[in-house]
Amino acid sequence: MSTTNNHINWELIARYMSGEAEADERQQVETLANADPMVAQLITDTRLGWDIAGDALNTADIQTDAALQKVMAQISLPATEQRTNEADLLMRRLRLHQRVVAALAATLALLIGWGSMHMWLAQPQPVQYLQTMAVNAPVNDLQLLDGSSVSLNNGSTLTYPETFDGNTRSVKLTGEAYFKVAPDKAKPFIIDAGQINVTVLGTSFNVMAYPDDHQMTVVVDEGLVEVNANHERVRLPKGYTAILNTQTGQLEKTLNPDINYLAWKTGVLTFEETPLHEVFATLSRTYRVQVNAINDEINNLQFTATFRQASPDKVVQVICKTFGFNYAINDGEYTITSATNH
């Protein structure tokens, strides 16, 4: 059986959807739906809206007759048989049962809701950031979701997103950290360390960027990194360091002369005929304490020793015992004096 739009009995379908149709009328609608895909789709879509609308829509005050009169008053149709048939079809459609109209309205609301949900999900969501600070620990190790690992020196802070969803993997560092970056050529790893920025694809390196220090340094352990500061840019291969003078803004690239640059992480300090002023500078940098001598005679002496997991107290004590010095601690600052000055 084949039907056209003009031969659909809309009132019958309305009674069918509202449950008011007789048994023979239900059979007629079901036969019509089997024969006409348009009718079947109409029933399916309307039933979905009906289920969502629920009993709350039973009391909806939808004045179909008043709506019909308002529409017809605004329509001027030529007195032809074709136009008469079209008007009759319009009247029958507008006189759909109240619950069918309500169900169709619910279906429309459902589609609008789904569309709004889809648009909301498609919009970029605010990035959620995490922050880790190393407190009362020589080293704080953490693993990022991209597979990169970071070791934070005591008192240092790393801020990073929960996931790296964009075109870069960007983090922010205050203090000192050792990075081992997982390779990803399509998504460079970028470190914002205040006055310097470091960009890598996959490598291992150390960044020291304490805001109050006169120098910030980047030392490459493996791979290649790019350091940017004050519109200057340098590329560092393995074994090289970049030093930024935070007072002048000068960025310098050089071979790394400091064999103890990772002592804060490894716990190993090595000195080989090293002038004591360099030893004191290394202790200050490694332990974030001040170590000073009162005169150049002490500073120019050379010292050889290796320390493993030693505290700053232990290192200073060994130095003083080796040369017969004395030392005093005031507000965390070590002052070393010769025995004759004590």
Secondary structure, DSSP 8 states (H G I E B T S, - for coil): ----GGG--HHHHHHHHHT---HHHHHHHHHHHHH-HHHHHHHHHHHHHHHHH-GGGGG----HHHHHHHHHHT----SSHHHHHHHHHHHHHHT--HHHHHHHHHHHHHHHHHHHHHHHHHS-----EEEEE--SSSEEEEE-TTS-EEEEETT-EEEEESS--SSSEEEEEEEEEEEE----TTS-EEEE-SS-EEEESS-EEEEEE-TTSSEEEEEEEES-EEEEETTEEEEE-TTEEEEEETTT--EEEEE---TTTTHHHH-EEEEEEEEHHHHHHHHHHHHT-EEEESSHHHHT-EEEEEEES--HHHHHHHHHHHHTEEEEEETTEEEEEEGGG-
